[in-house]
Amino acid sequence: MTLDLSIIELPPPKLQFGGALSVSDPKVGLASAGPFDLHFGSARKVHLNIGIVGPQEMIDLVRAWLDRCMKPIPVTGDASLLRRAYPGFEQVFHSALITDDNWTVRLDGETRDELGEALAISDPFDRFERVLNVYSNALEGLAARDANRPDLVIMAISDDVYKKCHSVERKASAEEKKTAAAIRKAQARKQLDLFDLIQEVEQSDEDFLKRDLRHALKARALKFKLPIQIATRNLLEDTAKGQDPATRAWNFSVGAYYKAGGVPWRLPQDGPETCFVGITFHHFRTTKRHIVQSSLAQAFSSEGEGFAIRGEGVPAGPQQSRDVHLSEEQAYNLAENIVAEYTTRTGGTPVRVVVHKTSYFDDAELAGIRAALSDIPIVDLVTLVPSSFRLLRLGTYPPKVGTVCSVNNAKSFLFTSGFMPELGTYPGPHVPQPFEVRMQSDGSKIDAAQDLLNLTRMNWNTADIRGKWPVTLSFARRVGGILDEFGDATPRETSFRYFL
């Protein structure tokens, strides 16, 4: 059989920053032109007020780290295009990180050590809940202020808290074990390689038995409408096994700046106003201990404004495989809610809606989404499937990031990892694994691939250029775990600043 291969190399995403410079590497753009919201002039914040919650030792470490981030930090060892020196927060973001005793809450006070009392509880679940409440109560007090309210709160987690309360897991009931075993058995019948690859986005079947302290704290931040940044010693101190301090400062600063209300960079506004949506599923256990599959949508505007919406649950049963789908009504409601939230946030309806999934859209989903988006001029439905397809090229390095290989004009594969001209190397340990891009609408696969590639650079939680998943899908596990903390309730706030 003859194979007809067509190879196209897409241009790298050109991100926009504060000046006229457009580059694909966030570190280069920020260092040279500052954050995008410099265009906002006096409307942007020039001081980021940072609150701190934690035991005294960790508070001291946080303050020392913030002071350090305000100044240039050289690269440890040899500098490279990937490992760049950090110029300092004020130089990069044209802003200052401000702390104050009024925004600081010590949890191990001299008269009473609330955190120590919570950590002394023997039952793991009771201990987890008590520690969570100690941090949460402090955050609620800062959030309740009418004035002198911080823009961002750093939740300083000590080694003792991390060790005893990082996550907690209870034993499943006999009925839960039976259901989980049936799901695993159904999944095992699927192609193993594909299942393993998809795990990176979708949660595993055992997640409904666990609670995670990071997710729980993020949920409280969402409830109180005050963004947080979680800090452990791995961030605050230099260790032999950790990242070098310049890299940590880059990643911390970008995330903190965004969460505090800033806009680090954005994609060029070349096409129509677009709403990018990622729909995923994760396992969710309600208060009645009934396991369900809950749909989740992460949406982003062309300008980068992001929000997350949880859809209706899909009951999980013994006959269910990993290929879960929404009903027509559920798909309709989810798509309608996305457009409504988008309109509220941006002031107008999108001209184009692009929906990403890691499984195909079945007939019911197609009908529901198309009905809900019938007034939207352009609707693109894209399935992104991790693939075992491999492509080699002459020379030392693998295919470039942005390479699209079409086979017999039927299948198209996009490389979002591979050789990066911006870095002059392939910054990865294994042969790059592409995604198969499938269209279930009239749009172009090449345009869909360019969108996907562009969205790998829209992770405002890091300055790293090596994003593999588009932002519409990359935070599915984290967002799902945070929303699970609300049980059956719906959070009033949806901004993505609270989920990172």
Beta strands, then each sheet from edge to edge (+ up, - down):
strand 1: 5-9
strand 2: 15-16
strand 3: 22-23
strand 4: 47-54
strand 5: 96-106
strand 6: 152-156
strand 7: 167-169
strand 8: 210-212
strand 9: 228-231
strand 10: 274-285
strand 11: 291-301
strand 12: 306-315
strand 13: 352-357
strand 14: 378-386
strand 15: 403-407
strand 16: 411-414
strand 17: 435-439
sheet 1: 1+ 15- 16+ 17- 14+ 13+ 10+ 11- 12+
sheet 2: 2+ 3-
sheet 3: 5+ 4+ 6+ 9+
sheet 4: 7+ 8-
end
